[in-house]
């Protein structure tokens, strides 16, 4: 085997080795991102906390909303508002 063929073989082996490392790195990064993005537990905790806060302020909002006037705006048409 001459030096040219040996060098080509080494380059091919190196390319294969680097490709495998890149594949493993890509897979690891994808798994890590998926774990963060698809964290159902954190999403459930966020929903629970949001619902708790909304329940606490909900009574005040409902009380305030019951005092708001109902009906249409006198003398205004939708076409007039769009111009």
Secondary structure by P-SEA (a helix, b strand, c coil): ccaaaaaaaaaaaaaaaaaaaaaaaaaaaaaaaaaaaaaaaaaaaaaaaaaaaaaaaaaaaaaaaaacccccccccccccccc
